[in-house]
């Protein structure tokens, strides 16, 4: 299982970490996310469009790529047990980034 915060955004929009994010995505056996990720990505794209970091066509392209990536993700349902476990892991492991 692999976890990459924000990776879906960099796959849809060219950013400095896009090449690494694409490699991690391609090499992962499982891409696990939560339901709200799709909405958060769409919100981030809309904000980038409002801030003129994305053109209108770039915004449409980012949403299209996000929609194409969505079926490749396993969506984990979030319940209290998972939230508490994630909080414990975040504390124990700290933030990591390749």
Secondary structure, 3 states (H helix, E strand, C coil): CECCCCHHHHHHCCCCCHHHHHHHHHHCCCEEEECHHHHHHHHHHHHHHHCCCCCHHHHHHHHHHHHHHHCCCEEECCCHHHHHHHHHHHHHHCCCCC
